[in-house]
Amino acid sequence: MSLPIRVSSTAIGPYILERRLGKGGMGEVYRAYDERLRRRVAIKHVLAEKAEKANLQQRFRREARTVACLNHEAIVQIYDILETDEGDWIVMELVEGCTVRDLVDRRELPLAAALRLARAVASGLAVAHDLGIVHRDLKLENVMVTEKGQAKILDFGLAKQLEKKDPGDTTLSGEGMVVGTIRALSPEQIMEQEVDTRSDLFSFGTLLYEVFTGESPFRAESIVSTMTKVCRHRQPPAASLNPEVPAELSELIDRLLEKDPERRPQSAREVVAFFDRLTGETTSLPPPSGLADPVPETADDGEKTADDRPRAAPDCSVAIKTLVSAQVADRPGLAERLGEDGLASALARLAEARSELLREHLGQESAREDHVLLTFERPASAVGLAL
């Protein structure tokens, strides 16, 4: 017999509510402190009366079960779900940072950083798609970037399990109601056709277009006009709006935005492989694991639960970094021509420029006796800084 969960204006069970982070159609999100594990978490709350009116409770609980199946650094991790008279609460990983929308609006995403985030999001989608899970609402606002530059996909609340659904599971969109954000939906979502993982790839193409051009390929003055553009409009190539976009990346975005799913890349893994070739990425995805078995909500005596299942071996892949050694050539000659004060001033300006480039290309610096050692996660970042 489970004990009742303590709920107050400042706490839910063992979680101390600190402040509200946001509010939307699905409910409210709070920053909280877990007294048991002594860590900060995010808690999403759906009010009971809202859940009853909008049929959100079923969608909300499905979000928890769906995302709990996923284990990837680019997907927000679910820790717990609490059911109370005041509504349901999902306890999840707290992501400190900003959304990709914020970075795009502030024009704070240089090409190298944008490619890194794009690859991470594609990798997260690949793992979700391997489990038969479609996000169905992928957009700039649903991808956070941590203070360390890590992408985190949020809100699988509209996700749909393609296979092995719960008995009696039905659509949650409601008759004649399109869920999701219109500008980021796929044509098949808007036309209420069958949706599969390629629908997420279309939305990912929209996200990439907005990241690399700063503009939406389909936004219009009205909902109807936007829906029409998604289904019929052929966007200008991204490279025509931003000359810094590599031609092959512009071509990939056009393929992702094909109206016919058969003409798009057929898997997120194919997209990840593209970014690996483009950026020189050396890490690899885990092998496809197939569709996930549904996690039972209760288990009889002797029945295996999710925690009893064999666990995968830890990832022991080697992290490979790129090192660049930088030093000033002919320092004595420069000192003779510029003088000691002039040389000091020139070296200060050089160090300032190098620091700015390191921020842009996501590198780190460590000083040595006669040179500076620059460290990069990817070869393409090192080449970009050198150029």
C-alpha positions as CSV (number, residue, x, y, z in Angstrom):
1,M,0.0,0.0,0.0
2,S,1.5,3.3,-1.1
3,L,1.6,6.3,1.2
4,P,-0.2,9.5,0.1
5,I,2.0,12.1,-1.5
6,R,2.4,15.2,0.5
7,V,1.4,18.3,-1.5
8,S,1.7,21.9,-0.5
9,S,2.4,25.3,-2.1
10,T,6.1,24.8,-1.5
11,A,6.6,21.0,-1.8
12,I,5.4,17.9,-3.7
13,G,6.5,14.7,-1.9
14,P,10.2,14.9,-1.2
15,Y,10.7,17.7,-3.8
16,I,10.9,21.3,-2.5
17,L,9.5,23.8,-5.1
18,E,11.9,26.7,-5.5
19,R,10.4,28.7,-8.4
20,R,8.3,28.5,-11.5
21,L,10.3,28.2,-14.7
22,G,7.5,28.5,-17.2
23,K,3.9,27.9,-18.1
24,G,2.3,26.5,-21.3
25,G,-0.5,24.5,-22.7
26,M,0.7,21.3,-21.1
27,G,1.0,22.9,-17.6
28,E,3.6,24.5,-15.4
29,V,7.3,23.7,-14.9
30,Y,9.1,24.3,-11.6
31,R,12.7,24.2,-10.4
32,A,12.8,22.0,-7.3
33,Y,15.2,20.4,-4.9
34,D,15.2,16.6,-4.2
35,E,15.7,16.2,-0.5
36,R,16.6,12.5,-0.8
37,L,19.2,12.6,-3.5
38,R,20.3,16.2,-2.8
39,R,20.1,17.5,-6.3
40,R,18.0,20.0,-8.2
41,V,15.4,18.8,-10.7
42,A,12.7,20.2,-12.9
43,I,9.1,19.2,-12.2
44,K,6.3,19.5,-14.8
45,H,2.8,19.8,-13.4
46,V,-0.6,19.4,-15.1
47,L,-3.5,20.6,-13.1
48,A,-6.2,18.0,-12.6
49,E,-9.1,20.1,-14.0
50,K,-7.1,21.0,-17.1
51,A,-6.2,17.3,-17.7
52,E,-9.9,16.4,-17.5
53,K,-11.0,19.1,-19.8
54,A,-8.3,18.8,-22.5
55,N,-7.6,15.0,-22.1
56,L,-4.1,16.0,-21.1
57,Q,-3.6,13.5,-18.3
58,Q,-3.3,10.5,-20.6
59,R,-0.8,12.4,-22.8
60,F,1.1,13.6,-19.8
61,R,1.6,10.1,-18.3
62,R,2.5,8.7,-21.7
63,E,5.2,11.4,-21.9
64,A,6.8,10.0,-18.8
65,R,6.6,6.4,-19.9
66,T,7.9,7.3,-23.4
67,V,10.9,9.4,-22.3
68,A,11.8,7.0,-19.5
69,C,12.6,4.5,-22.3
70,L,15.2,6.8,-23.7
71,N,18.8,7.0,-22.5
72,H,20.9,9.6,-24.5
73,E,22.8,12.6,-23.5
74,A,20.8,14.8,-25.9
75,I,17.4,13.8,-24.4
76,V,16.2,15.1,-21.0
77,Q,16.1,12.3,-18.5
78,I,12.9,11.4,-16.6
79,Y,13.4,10.5,-12.9
80,D,10.0,10.1,-11.4
81,I,6.2,10.5,-11.9
82,L,3.8,11.4,-9.1
83,E,0.0,11.1,-9.3
84,T,-2.0,13.3,-6.9
85,D,-5.4,14.8,-6.6
86,E,-4.0,18.1,-7.7
87,G,-2.8,16.5,-11.0
88,D,0.2,14.6,-12.2
89,W,3.9,15.6,-11.8
90,I,6.9,14.5,-13.9
91,V,10.3,14.9,-12.2
92,M,13.0,15.3,-14.7
93,E,16.6,16.4,-15.3
94,L,17.0,20.1,-14.7
95,V,18.6,21.8,-17.8
96,E,20.4,25.0,-17.0
97,G,20.9,27.1,-20.2
98,C,18.8,28.6,-23.0
99,T,16.8,27.4,-25.9
100,V,18.2,27.2,-29.5
101,R,15.4,29.8,-30.3
102,D,17.2,32.2,-27.9
103,L,20.5,31.7,-29.6
104,V,19.1,32.1,-33.1
105,D,17.3,35.3,-32.1
106,R,20.4,36.7,-30.5
107,R,22.5,35.6,-33.5
108,E,24.9,33.7,-31.1
109,L,25.3,30.5,-33.0
110,P,28.5,30.4,-35.1
111,L,28.6,27.8,-37.8
112,A,30.8,25.3,-35.9
113,A,28.6,25.4,-32.8
114,A,25.5,25.1,-34.9
115,L,26.9,22.0,-36.7
116,R,27.7,20.4,-33.3
117,L,24.2,21.0,-32.0
118,A,22.6,19.7,-35.2
119,R,24.6,16.5,-34.9
120,A,23.6,16.0,-31.3
121,V,19.9,16.5,-32.0
122,A,20.1,14.1,-34.9
123,S,21.8,11.6,-32.7
124,G,19.1,11.9,-30.0
125,L,16.4,11.4,-32.6
126,A,18.2,8.3,-33.9
127,V,18.1,6.7,-30.5
128,A,14.4,7.6,-30.0
129,H,13.5,6.4,-33.5
130,D,15.3,3.1,-32.8
131,L,12.7,2.6,-30.0
132,G,9.8,3.4,-32.3
133,I,9.3,6.9,-30.7
134,V,8.4,10.0,-32.7
135,H,8.8,13.4,-31.0
136,R,6.1,15.0,-33.2
137,D,6.8,18.6,-32.0
138,L,10.5,19.2,-32.7
139,K,11.3,22.9,-33.0
140,L,13.8,25.5,-31.8
141,E,11.9,26.1,-28.6
142,N,12.1,22.4,-27.7
143,V,15.9,22.1,-27.8
144,M,17.9,23.5,-24.9
145,V,21.6,24.2,-24.9
146,T,23.3,23.8,-21.5
147,E,26.0,26.0,-20.2
148,K,28.6,23.5,-21.5
149,G,27.1,23.6,-25.0
150,Q,25.3,20.3,-24.8
151,A,22.0,20.0,-26.7
152,K,19.0,18.6,-24.8
153,I,15.7,17.7,-26.6
154,L,12.7,18.7,-24.4
155,D,9.0,17.8,-24.3
156,F,8.2,14.4,-25.8
157,G,4.7,15.1,-24.6
158,L,3.3,14.7,-28.1
159,A,5.4,11.6,-28.8
160,K,3.6,8.6,-30.2
161,Q,4.8,5.0,-29.8
162,L,4.8,3.5,-33.2
163,E,4.6,-0.1,-32.1
164,K,3.6,-2.0,-29.0
165,K,1.2,0.7,-27.8
166,D,-0.8,0.4,-24.6
167,P,-4.0,-1.6,-25.0
168,G,-6.8,0.7,-26.1
169,D,-4.4,3.5,-26.9
170,T,-6.1,6.0,-29.2
171,T,-5.1,9.3,-30.9
172,L,-4.9,12.2,-28.4
173,S,-5.1,14.9,-31.0
174,G,-8.9,14.9,-31.1
175,E,-11.0,15.0,-34.1
176,G,-10.0,17.9,-36.5
177,M,-7.3,19.2,-34.1
178,V,-3.7,19.3,-35.2
179,V,-1.2,19.1,-32.3
180,G,2.2,20.6,-32.4
181,T,3.6,23.9,-33.6
182,I,2.2,24.6,-37.1
183,R,5.4,26.0,-38.7
184,A,7.4,23.0,-37.6
185,L,4.9,20.2,-38.5
186,S,5.3,17.9,-41.4
187,P,2.8,17.9,-44.3
188,E,1.5,14.5,-43.2
189,Q,0.8,15.8,-39.7
190,I,-1.1,18.8,-41.1
191,M,-3.1,16.6,-43.4
192,E,-3.7,14.1,-40.5
193,Q,-2.1,11.2,-42.4
194,E,-0.1,8.4,-40.9
195,V,3.0,9.6,-39.1
196,D,6.4,7.9,-38.7
197,T,9.9,8.8,-37.9
198,R,10.4,10.6,-41.2
199,S,7.9,13.2,-39.9
200,D,10.5,14.2,-37.3
201,L,13.1,14.5,-40.0
202,F,11.0,17.0,-41.8
203,S,10.6,19.0,-38.6
204,F,14.4,18.7,-38.1
205,G,14.9,20.1,-41.6
206,T,12.8,23.1,-40.5
207,L,14.9,23.5,-37.4
208,L,18.1,23.4,-39.4
209,Y,16.8,25.9,-41.9
210,E,15.9,28.3,-39.0
211,V,19.3,27.7,-37.3
212,F,21.4,28.4,-40.4
213,T,19.4,31.1,-42.0
214,G,17.6,32.8,-39.1
215,E,14.3,32.5,-41.0
216,S,11.4,30.1,-41.0
217,P,10.9,28.4,-44.4
218,F,7.1,28.3,-43.9
219,R,5.9,31.0,-41.5
220,A,3.1,33.1,-43.0
221,E,0.5,35.7,-41.8
222,S,-2.1,33.2,-40.7
223,I,-2.4,29.6,-39.6
224,V,-4.1,28.5,-42.8
225,S,-1.4,30.2,-44.9
226,T,1.3,28.6,-42.9
227,M,-0.2,25.2,-43.2
228,T,-0.5,25.7,-47.0
229,K,3.1,26.7,-47.2
230,V,4.2,23.6,-45.3
231,C,2.3,21.4,-47.7
232,R,3.0,23.1,-51.0
233,H,5.7,25.8,-50.8
234,R,9.3,25.1,-51.9
235,Q,11.7,27.1,-49.8
236,P,14.7,28.9,-51.2
237,P,17.9,26.9,-50.5
238,A,19.5,27.7,-47.2
239,A,22.8,28.6,-48.9
240,S,21.1,31.3,-50.9
241,L,20.2,33.1,-47.7
242,N,23.4,32.4,-45.9
243,P,26.5,32.0,-48.1
244,E,28.4,30.4,-45.1
245,V,26.2,27.3,-45.2
246,P,28.1,24.5,-47.0
247,A,26.4,23.4,-50.3
248,E,26.1,19.8,-49.1
249,L,24.4,20.9,-45.9
250,S,22.0,23.1,-47.9
251,E,21.2,20.1,-50.1
252,L,20.5,17.9,-47.0
253,I,18.1,20.5,-45.6
254,D,16.2,20.5,-49.0
255,R,16.0,16.7,-48.8
256,L,14.7,16.8,-45.3
257,L,12.0,19.3,-46.3
258,E,10.7,17.1,-49.2
259,K,6.9,16.9,-49.0
260,D,6.9,13.2,-49.9
261,P,8.4,11.2,-47.0
262,E,9.9,8.7,-49.5
263,R,12.1,11.5,-50.9
264,R,13.6,12.4,-47.5
265,P,16.5,10.6,-45.8
266,Q,14.9,7.4,-44.5
267,S,16.5,7.4,-41.0
268,A,18.0,9.8,-38.5
269,R,21.1,7.6,-38.5
270,E,21.6,8.6,-42.1
271,V,21.5,12.2,-41.1
272,V,24.0,11.6,-38.2
273,A,26.4,9.9,-40.7
274,F,26.2,13.0,-42.9
275,F,27.2,15.3,-40.0
276,D,30.0,12.9,-39.1
277,R,31.4,13.3,-42.6
278,L,30.9,17.0,-42.6
279,T,32.5,17.7,-39.2
280,G,35.0,14.9,-38.9
281,E,33.0,13.5,-35.9
282,T,34.7,10.4,-34.4
283,T,32.1,9.2,-31.8
284,S,29.6,6.6,-32.8
285,L,26.0,5.8,-32.1
286,P,25.1,2.6,-30.2
287,P,23.8,-0.2,-32.5
288,P,20.0,-0.1,-33.2
289,S,18.2,-1.9,-30.4
290,G,14.9,-2.4,-32.0
291,L,11.6,-1.4,-30.5
292,A,11.3,-1.1,-26.8
293,D,9.2,-3.5,-24.8
294,P,6.5,-1.6,-22.9
295,V,7.3,-1.1,-19.2
296,P,4.7,-2.7,-17.0
297,E,3.1,-0.3,-14.5
298,T,2.8,-3.1,-12.0
299,A,4.4,-6.5,-11.5
300,D,3.1,-9.6,-9.8
301,D,5.3,-11.7,-7.5
302,G,7.9,-13.5,-9.6
303,E,7.4,-11.3,-12.6
304,K,10.4,-9.5,-14.0
305,T,10.2,-5.7,-13.9
306,A,12.2,-3.2,-16.0
307,D,15.0,-3.1,-13.3
308,D,15.5,-6.9,-13.6
309,R,16.2,-6.9,-17.3
310,P,19.8,-7.4,-18.5
311,R,21.6,-4.1,-18.8
312,A,23.7,-3.1,-21.7
313,A,27.5,-3.0,-21.4
314,P,28.9,0.5,-20.6
315,D,30.1,2.6,-23.5
316,C,33.9,2.3,-23.5
317,S,34.5,4.2,-26.7
318,V,37.7,6.3,-26.8
319,A,37.3,10.1,-26.9
320,I,39.6,11.6,-29.6
321,K,40.5,15.2,-29.5
322,T,42.4,17.5,-31.9
323,L,45.3,19.5,-30.7
324,V,46.8,22.6,-32.3
325,S,50.1,24.1,-31.1
326,A,50.3,27.9,-31.6
327,Q,53.4,30.0,-31.2
328,V,54.9,33.3,-32.4
329,A,57.4,32.9,-35.1
330,D,60.7,34.9,-34.9
331,R,60.0,36.5,-31.6
332,P,63.5,38.1,-31.3
333,G,63.1,39.6,-34.7
334,L,59.7,41.0,-33.8
335,A,61.1,42.5,-30.6
336,E,63.9,44.1,-32.6
337,R,61.4,45.7,-35.0
338,L,58.6,46.6,-32.6
339,G,60.4,47.2,-29.4
340,E,59.5,45.4,-26.2
341,D,56.5,47.6,-25.6
342,G,55.2,47.2,-29.1
343,L,55.7,43.4,-28.9
344,A,53.8,43.2,-25.6
345,S,50.9,45.2,-27.2
346,A,50.9,43.0,-30.3
347,L,50.9,39.8,-28.2
348,A,48.0,41.1,-26.1
349,R,46.0,41.8,-29.2
350,L,46.9,38.3,-30.5
351,A,45.8,36.7,-27.3
352,E,42.4,38.6,-27.3
353,A,41.8,37.5,-30.9
354,R,42.7,33.9,-30.1
355,S,40.3,33.8,-27.1
356,E,37.4,35.2,-29.3
357,L,38.1,32.5,-32.0
358,L,38.2,29.8,-29.3
359,R,34.8,30.8,-28.1
360,E,33.5,30.7,-31.6
361,H,35.0,27.3,-32.5
362,L,34.4,25.7,-29.1
363,G,38.1,25.2,-28.2
364,Q,40.1,25.3,-25.0
365,E,43.5,26.8,-24.4
366,S,46.4,25.8,-22.1
367,A,49.7,27.7,-21.9
368,R,53.2,26.1,-22.2
369,E,56.6,27.6,-21.9
370,D,57.1,28.5,-25.5
371,H,53.7,27.9,-27.1
372,V,50.0,27.7,-26.5
373,L,48.2,24.4,-26.9
374,L,44.6,24.5,-28.3
375,T,42.2,21.6,-27.8
376,F,39.2,20.8,-29.9
377,E,36.5,18.1,-29.9
378,R,36.4,18.0,-33.7
379,P,39.0,18.4,-36.4
380,A,36.7,20.7,-38.4
381,S,36.7,23.2,-35.4
382,A,40.5,23.3,-35.4
383,V,40.6,23.9,-39.1
384,G,38.0,26.6,-38.8
385,L,40.0,28.5,-36.3
386,A,43.2,28.1,-38.3
387,L,41.6,29.5,-41.4
